[in-house]
Amino acid sequence: MAEITQLQVETAIKGYTCPYLKSDLVSASAVKGIAIDGGRVTLTVELGFPVAGYVAPLAQALRDQVAAIEGVSDVVTEIGSKIISHTVQRGIKPHKNIKNIIAVASGKGGVGKSTTSVNLALALAAEGARVGILDADIYGPSQPRMLGANARPQTEDGKTMMPVICHDIQSMSIGYMIEEDNPMIWRGPMVTQALEQLLNDTNWDNLDYLVIDLPPGTGDVQLTLAQKIPVSASVIVTTPQDIALLDARKALKMFEKVEVPVLGVIENMSTHICSQCGHEEHIFGAGGGVRMAEDYGIELLGSLPLDITIRENADGGKPSVVADPDGVIAQNYRDIARRVAAGLSLQAKDYSAAFPNIVVQNT
């Protein structure tokens, strides 16, 4: 029997294309080790994004590929992930307790951006990451209601706040500090200052990702985000209708101007299936997200249905990812989360933490 070679194993692995990285794992430098012991092959794989829901299908795919080699009797896979920091806008220092900040924008209100943001954050956590969410909508904070939390943030030193923990993610919102029906009648400078304080005066605990739920539009908050907050990447949420797409394109252009990478677009309310008869209808049009992705050379990260349970779960304080973790909608959100995190893993890496600070002193 011919001896199995590492080249044979690598060639076999290259036969599988990762749907999230859009390449084979060898080319993506994700294969960290190949051990051959007679007919037993052990593969060590390390991905740059959380993979809890992807481990089983990936392991099976790799076993199928390698088992086809003559002489292989057993294939063992060791699959893990290592999430690192990625670059942010030039001239802005990365946050010491947050590896990556992902901004979720829409350009237009009413497209389900906040619901998508909280489910994205929960999905990243379900995949195995340490995650937080910052509600940047000062005028209309909605994350406390969606997370089912009404606790006041605690402080240990009288200067900074502890994040509110809900469903195993860290969160912060101006909504935790005011009554739910109390309007924030503030001018722009006060709003931007509040956003900076919510980010910088919160003791975020070693986050892999902080999801920022932006308010609609391209105004003061978005400008502050671009100029003062270290953002690794952004995601655009839209519905298929032309009016929503028009504003979504403006949000995308805004991120391009401030040099924040756009990972892709999420098409929300893409189709409605009648709960009584099962008839499917594109209430807000069809193919809008696909066209936008094609026009700007970005990825369509996923499409979500107009489903009453998504609204009911969010209003009830248990978003779909935690309300029905094994359901189709939750799995859809988790697939989108993997695409977002995988897309970010392909961006330029931030190595600033690896270099020591050099201090020159007169002696």
C-alpha positions in Angstrom: 0.0 0.0 0.0 1.4 3.4 -1.0 2.2 5.8 1.8 -0.2 8.7 2.2 1.5 12.1 1.6 0.7 15.5 2.9 0.4 16.8 -0.7 -2.4 14.3 -1.3 -4.2 15.5 1.8 -3.8 19.1 0.9 -5.1 18.5 -2.6 -8.1 16.7 -1.2 -8.9 19.5 1.2 -8.7 22.0 -1.7 -11.6 20.2 -3.3 -13.9 21.8 -0.7 -14.8 25.5 -0.9 -15.8 27.1 2.3 -19.1 29.0 1.7 -18.1 31.8 4.1 -14.5 32.4 3.0 -15.3 31.7 -0.7 -12.1 29.7 -1.0 -10.6 26.4 0.0 -9.1 26.1 3.5 -5.5 25.6 2.3 -5.6 28.8 0.3 -7.2 30.6 3.2 -4.3 29.5 5.5 -6.8 27.9 7.8 -5.2 24.5 7.9 -2.7 24.6 10.7 -1.7 21.0 10.8 -1.8 17.7 9.0 -0.7 14.6 10.9 -0.5 11.2 9.1 -0.2 8.0 11.1 -0.6 5.0 8.8 -4.1 5.2 7.5 -5.2 7.8 10.1 -5.2 11.5 9.1 -5.6 14.2 11.7 -6.5 17.7 10.5 -6.1 20.8 12.6 -8.2 23.8 11.3 -8.3 27.3 12.8 -10.7 29.8 11.3 -10.8 33.6 11.9 -14.5 33.7 12.8 -16.8 31.9 15.3 -17.9 28.6 14.0 -20.0 26.7 16.6 -22.8 26.0 14.1 -20.4 25.2 11.2 -18.1 22.7 12.9 -20.2 19.6 12.2 -20.9 20.2 8.5 -17.3 21.4 7.9 -15.9 18.3 9.7 -18.1 16.0 7.6 -17.0 17.8 4.4 -13.3 17.4 5.2 -13.8 13.8 6.2 -15.5 13.1 2.9 -12.7 14.8 0.9 -9.8 13.1 2.7 -11.4 9.7 3.0 -11.4 9.4 -0.8 -7.6 9.1 -0.7 -6.5 5.5 -1.2 -5.2 4.0 2.0 -7.0 6.4 4.4 -8.9 4.5 7.1 -9.8 7.2 9.5 -10.0 11.0 9.5 -10.0 13.1 12.7 -10.7 16.8 12.6 -9.9 19.4 15.2 -11.7 22.6 14.3 -11.5 25.9 16.2 -11.4 29.6 15.8 -9.2 32.5 16.7 -10.8 36.0 16.5 -8.3 38.9 16.2 -8.5 42.6 15.8 -8.8 44.2 12.3 -7.8 47.7 11.1 -10.0 50.7 11.7 -10.1 54.2 10.1 -6.8 56.0 9.8 -5.9 58.2 12.7 -8.2 56.5 15.2 -6.9 54.3 18.0 -8.5 50.9 18.5 -10.6 50.3 21.6 -8.5 48.4 24.2 -11.3 46.1 25.3 -13.0 45.5 21.9 -11.3 43.6 19.0 -13.8 44.6 16.3 -16.6 47.1 16.1 -19.3 46.4 13.4 -21.7 49.2 12.5 -25.2 48.3 11.3 -26.9 51.0 9.3 -29.9 51.4 7.1 -30.1 54.9 5.8 -33.9 54.7 6.2 -36.0 53.9 9.2 -38.6 51.2 9.4 -36.6 48.5 7.6 -36.0 46.3 10.7 -32.4 47.4 11.4 -32.6 47.3 15.2 -34.2 43.9 15.1 -31.5 42.7 12.7 -28.8 44.2 14.9 -29.8 42.5 18.1 -30.3 39.1 16.3 -26.9 39.5 14.6 -25.3 40.1 18.0 -27.0 37.2 19.6 -26.2 35.0 16.6 -22.5 35.9 16.9 -22.6 34.9 20.5 -24.4 31.7 19.7 -21.5 30.9 17.3 -19.1 31.2 20.2 -17.9 34.8 20.3 -17.8 37.4 23.1 -20.3 40.0 21.9 -21.7 43.3 22.9 -24.3 45.7 21.4 -24.4 49.5 21.6 -27.7 51.2 21.0 -26.5 54.4 19.2 -30.1 55.7 18.6 -30.2 58.3 21.3 -33.6 59.7 20.2 -35.3 56.3 19.8 -33.5 53.6 21.8 -35.1 50.2 21.3 -32.5 47.7 22.4 -33.6 47.6 26.1 -37.1 46.5 25.0 -35.8 44.0 22.5 -33.4 42.5 25.0 -36.0 42.4 27.7 -33.9 44.5 30.1 -34.7 47.5 32.2 -31.8 47.5 34.7 -29.9 50.6 35.4 -26.2 50.3 34.6 -24.1 49.8 37.7 -20.8 51.6 38.5 -17.9 50.5 40.6 -15.8 53.7 40.6 -18.5 56.4 40.1 -17.0 57.3 36.7 -17.6 54.3 34.4 -20.6 52.0 33.9 -20.8 48.2 33.7 -22.6 46.9 30.6 -26.0 45.3 31.2 -25.9 41.6 30.5 -28.8 40.1 28.6 -29.0 36.7 26.9 -25.2 36.3 27.4 -24.3 39.5 25.6 -23.1 42.8 27.0 -25.3 45.9 26.2 -25.5 49.6 26.7 -28.2 52.1 25.7 -29.4 55.5 26.8 -32.7 53.7 27.2 -31.3 52.1 30.4 -31.1 55.6 32.0 -34.4 57.1 31.1 -38.1 56.1 31.3 -39.2 54.3 28.1 -41.7 57.1 27.2 -39.4 60.0 28.0 -38.3 61.9 24.9 -34.6 62.9 24.4 -35.0 66.6 23.3 -31.3 67.2 22.6 -29.4 69.1 20.0 -26.8 67.4 17.8 -23.6 68.1 20.0 -25.3 66.6 23.1 -26.3 63.5 21.1 -22.8 62.9 19.7 -21.3 63.4 23.2 -23.7 60.9 24.6 -22.7 58.3 22.0 -19.0 58.8 22.8 -19.7 58.4 26.5 -21.8 55.3 26.0 -18.9 53.7 24.2 -15.9 54.9 26.1 -17.4 55.1 29.7 -18.7 51.5 29.5 -16.4 48.8 30.9 -16.8 46.4 28.0 -15.3 43.0 29.0 -12.9 41.7 26.4 -15.3 41.7 23.4 -14.6 40.0 20.1 -17.3 42.0 18.5 -19.3 45.1 19.4 -22.4 45.6 17.2 -23.5 49.2 17.0 -27.1 49.7 16.1 -27.1 53.1 14.3 -30.1 55.4 13.9 -31.4 55.9 10.4 -29.8 58.5 8.2 -26.3 60.0 7.6 -26.2 62.8 10.2 -24.4 63.7 13.4 -24.2 60.2 15.0 -22.9 58.7 11.8 -20.3 61.5 11.4 -19.1 60.9 15.0 -18.9 57.2 14.3 -16.7 57.9 11.3 -14.5 60.5 12.9 -14.0 59.3 16.5 -15.1 55.6 16.9 -12.8 52.8 15.7 -15.0 50.8 13.3 -13.7 47.7 11.6 -16.5 47.2 9.2 -20.2 47.9 8.5 -23.3 46.1 7.4 -26.3 47.7 5.5 -29.9 46.6 6.2 -32.6 47.2 3.6 -35.9 46.0 2.3 -36.3 45.2 -1.4 -38.4 48.2 -2.2 -36.9 51.0 -4.2 -37.3 53.8 -1.6 -35.5 51.8 1.1 -32.8 50.8 -1.4 -32.2 54.5 -2.4 -31.4 55.4 1.2 -29.4 52.2 1.8 -27.2 53.2 -1.1 -26.6 56.5 0.6 -25.5 54.8 3.8 -23.1 52.6 1.7 -21.7 55.7 0.0 -21.2 57.3 3.4 -19.1 54.4 4.7 -17.1 54.4 1.5 -16.3 58.1 2.0 -15.0 57.6 5.5 -13.1 54.5 4.6 -15.1 51.9 6.6 -15.4 48.6 4.7 -18.9 47.5 3.9 -19.1 43.7 4.4 -22.4 43.4 2.6 -26.2 44.0 2.6 -28.9 42.1 4.5 -32.3 42.1 2.8 -35.0 42.2 5.4 -38.7 41.5 4.8 -37.7 40.0 1.5 -40.8 37.8 1.2 -44.0 37.1 3.1 -45.5 33.6 3.6 -49.2 33.6 4.6 -49.5 31.7 7.9 -53.0 30.5 6.8 -52.5 29.3 3.3 -48.8 29.2 2.7 -48.9 31.6 -0.2 -45.6 33.4 -0.7 -45.6 37.0 -1.9 -43.0 39.7 -2.4 -44.8 42.5 -0.7 -42.0 45.0 -0.9 -40.7 43.9 -4.3 -38.1 41.3 -5.2 -34.4 41.2 -5.9 -33.5 44.6 -4.5 -30.8 43.4 -2.2 -29.3 41.3 -5.0 -29.2 44.3 -7.4 -27.6 46.5 -4.8 -24.9 43.9 -4.0 -24.1 43.4 -7.7 -24.0 47.2 -8.3 -21.5 47.9 -5.6 -19.5 44.6 -5.7 -20.5 43.6 -2.2 -22.0 40.4 -0.8 -25.7 39.7 -0.2 -25.2 38.4 3.4 -28.7 36.9 3.5 -32.5 37.5 3.2 -35.0 37.4 6.0 -38.7 37.0 5.7 -41.5 39.2 6.8 -42.5 36.9 9.7 -44.8 37.8 12.6 -42.7 35.8 15.0 -39.6 38.0 14.4 -41.6 41.1 15.5 -43.4 39.3 18.4 -40.1 37.9 19.8 -38.3 41.2 19.6 -41.2 43.1 21.2 -41.3 40.4 23.9 -37.7 40.8 24.9 -36.5 37.5 23.5 -35.3 37.9 19.9 -35.7 35.0 17.5 -32.1 33.7 18.0 -32.8 33.0 21.7 -36.6 32.5 21.5 -36.4 29.6 19.1 -32.6 28.8 18.7 -33.2 25.7 16.6 -35.8 27.3 14.3 -35.3 28.3 10.7 -35.2 32.0 11.3 -32.6 31.7 14.1 -30.4 29.5 11.8 -30.8 32.1 9.1 -29.5 34.8 11.4 -26.6 32.5 12.5 -25.7 31.9 8.8 -25.7 35.7 8.3 -23.5 36.2 11.4 -20.9 33.7 10.1 -20.9 35.5 6.7 -20.4 38.8 8.5 -17.6 37.5 10.7 -15.9 35.6 7.9 -16.0 38.7 5.7 -14.4 40.7 8.5 -11.7 38.0 9.0 -10.5 38.6 5.5 -10.0 42.3 6.1 -6.5 43.7 7.0 -5.4 42.8 10.5 -4.5 45.2 13.3 -1.0 44.4 14.7 -0.7 47.5 17.0 -1.2 45.5 20.1 1.8 43.2 19.2 4.2 46.1 19.3 5.6 47.6 22.6 5.2 51.2 23.4 8.5 53.0 23.2 9.1 55.7 25.8 12.0 58.0 25.6 13.2 59.5 28.9 16.0 61.9 29.8 18.3 60.2 32.3 
